[in-house]
């Protein structure tokens, strides 16, 4: 398969944070507006359908990928909140449990594939590990954000600012101290969830609970519009599509083409093998027997 994930750019991180906030707002809006015992199963079914579509395609497709991320954000929030609200599991316990689950997934992924790099998602098995990791990070981030804001009493705005400071740690450590890029990526990826969730709660909750009172429906709709515009921009420009690597000549020279626009990306010119051999022989006197 071709790569199944986008190129990691500033657009990736912006949309990622927005989807976490949108997932939090949408989950809370649906849970408060409708029966949670119906909403959560329907959310699980929608999650399975969208992720199934993502797994069925053979290359990265912008709209399908980000639709899957949005559903992971919504269902991951529902799952974490259900464990706390329906089962009365404290945030300290659920945060520890989700952290342990994420660690198990990472260990199994590395033991099987010998890499955790997002740039290595070229096989179905690695993609399955990738989405299991993404789901676990969303659930962990939701629980950690609520633990910080509610259980520890920091409030949603203070918690959001705290996580903004925390997410700078892997960035600075990678750029200035040579921190492993894979570790830095997944560190930052986990932290994006509580950032988005904390600010989503801050804007959506009423003044009584320390929020600005805009309502989860308004927050969810606003973020959805912004996400659609950004994803649409990426779909049109192809800035999130991995560059294709092609052989420059028979001797292994390599060059990169521009970002691939689906199957319409320019293809390298093909040179007959006989011509390649003749050209090489001309450059290498005494090697005509090659």
N, C-alpha and C positions, 0 to 999 in steps of 0.2 A: 504494500500500500504506500501511497504518498503520505507526507506528514499529515497528521490529524489534528494538529494544534496550531494556533496562530503564532506569528513572529512576536517576540516580546518587545513591545515598544511602549512609549508613554500612553498611547491609546489603550493598550491592554490593561494597564494598571488603573486608568481612569474608569473604564467600563467595568472592570472587576469590582472596584469600590462601589460604584453606582448600583451594580446588580446585588451586592450584599445589602445595601440600604433598601433597595426596592423589594428584595425578598423578605426582609424583616417587616416592612410596612404592609406588603400584600398579605403575608401570613397572618399578621395581627388583625388586619381589616376583615379578612374572611372568617377568622375564628370568632370575632366579636359580632359579626353580622349574621352568620349562619351557625348551624349546629356543628361544633367541632368534631363530633363523632362521625359526621358525614364528610366534612371538609377534608380532614386528614386522609381518609382512604382515597377520596377522589384526587387529592394532591399526589398520593403515591402512585395512582394509576397514570396520571398525566406525566409524572416524572419518568416512569418506566417507558411510556410511549415515546417521549421526546428523546430520551437517552438511547432508546432502541433505534430510532431513526439516525441519530449521530453515529452509532456503531455500524449501521448498515452501509453508510457511504464509504467510499474508498479513498477519499482525500478530504482535506480541510475545506469546509464550506462555511463562510462567515455567518450567515443567518442561522444555519442549523446548529453550529457550535455554540453561539451565544444564547440561542433558545434553550439549549441543554443546560448552560450555566445558570440561566434565570430559573429554570425549574429546580435545579439543585439548590439554589438559594432559597426558594420558597419552601420546598419539601424539607430541606435540611433544618430550616427554622422551625417548621411544624414538628419535626421529629424531636428536636431538642426541647421545645416548649412543652410538648406532650409528656415527655418523661418527667418534667418538673411539675406541671400542673395536674395531670391525671394520675401519675404514680407517686407524686409528692417526694420526688428524689431531690435532695438539696443540690444547689448549683455547684457546691464544692465537690460533691460525689460525681455528678454528671460531667463536670469539667475534667476530673481525673480519669473517668471512664473513657471519654472520647479521646483524651490524650493517649491513653494506653492503646485504644483501638487504632489510632493513627500510627503509633509506633509499630504495632504488629503488621499493619499494611506495608509500611516502609521496609521492615525487615524481610517480609515475604517477597516484596517486589525486588529488593536488591539481591536476595538469595537466589531468586529465579533468573533475573535478567542481568545482574552485575552492574546495574546503573539505575539512577533515579532521575536522570536528566529529562527535562521536558522536550529536549531536542531529539530524543530517541523514540518518539511515539510513532513507529512505523509498522507495528504488528498489532494484531487484535488483542493478544494477551497483555502487551504493555498498555494498550488503551484501556483495558479493563482495570488494570492496576491504577492507572491515572485517574479514572472517574471514581473509583473507590476512595482514592486519596482526596479528591476534590470534595466528595460528599462528607468525608470525615472532618476535613478542615472547616467546612461550613458549620457542621454540628458543634465542633469544638469551639469555634469562634463565637457562636451564639451563646453557648453556655458560659464562656469566659467573659464575654461582654456583660451579661446579666449578673454574673458573680461580682464583677468589679463595680458596676453601677448600683446594683440593688443590695446584695449581701454585704459588701464592704462599705456601702453608703456613700460612694463618691458622687453619685448622680450621673446622668447621661452625658452632659456637656463635659464635665471634668474627666469622665472615663474616655470620651472620644479624643480629647486633647492628649490624655496620657498615652493612648495607643498610637496617636500621630507621632509622639516622641519615640515610642518603642519601635515603630516601623522604620525610623531613621537609622536604627542600630545596624541592621544587616546591610543597608545601603552604604553607610560610612565604612563599616568593617570590610566590605567587599572592595570598594574603590580605594581606600586608604591603607588597609591592613592586609589585603590579599586573602580575605575570607573566601572559602570555597564557594564558587558561584551557585552550585546546586543547593548547598545548605542555605545560602543567602536568599535564593529564590523562594524556597519552601517556607523559610522563616517569615519573609515578607508576605507570602501568600496567606498564611494562617492569620496574620495580624490584620489584613484587609477586612476580614469578616467583622471583628468587634468594632473596627472604625466605622464601617457603614451602618452596623446595627445600632451603635450608640447614638450617632447623629440622627438616624431615622427615628429612634424613640424620642430624642430631644425635640425634633420638629413636630412629631405626630401626637405625642401625649399631651393631655390637658395641663393647664397651669397647676392644678391640684397635685399632679404627680411630677412636677418639675420640668414640664415640657413647654413648648410654645403654643400648643393647642391648635395646630393647623389640621389635625386629623389624619389618620392613616390612609384614608381613601385619597385625599388630596396629595399627600406625599407620594403614594404609590403611583398615581396617575402622572404626576409631574416627572418623576424619575423614569417612568416607562417611556414617555415622550423623548426625553433626553437620550436614553439608551438607544431607542429606535433611530434617532437622527445620527448618532455616532456610529452605530453598526452599519447603517445605510451608507454613510461616508466611506467606511472601510470596504464595504462590498463593492462600491463603485470604483474606488481608487486602487484597491488591491494592496494597500500598505501593510496589511497584516498577513500576506501570503508569503510563504517561504520561497526564497530565490532558488531557482533550479540550477543544479550544478551539471555541466556538460563537459565532455572531453573535447579539448581544443584540437588535438591531433592524435595520431596513432601512438605517439611517444609519451602520452600521459600528461601533457600540458593541460591545465585546467583554467577555466574562466567562468565567471558568473553572469547569467543573464539578469535582466531586470525582474522585478516582482512578477510572478506568473499571474496572468489574468485568466484563470480557469484553464481550459484547453486551448485558448487562443494565444497563449504566450508564444513568442518567436522561437523556432527550433533551430539548433545548430545545423549548418550545412553538412551533409554527409559526403564523405570522400571515399570512392571505391577502394577496397583493400589493396588491389593491385597498384593503384596510383600511390597509395601510402608507402608501399614497399619500395617502389621505384624512386620516390622522392628521398626516402631514407637512405637508399643505396647511393644516390648521387651525393648526399652529404657525408657519407662514410666510405671513402675510397678503400678498396681492398676488402669490403664487407658485402660484396654482391651475393655471397652465398647465404646471407641472412634470410 
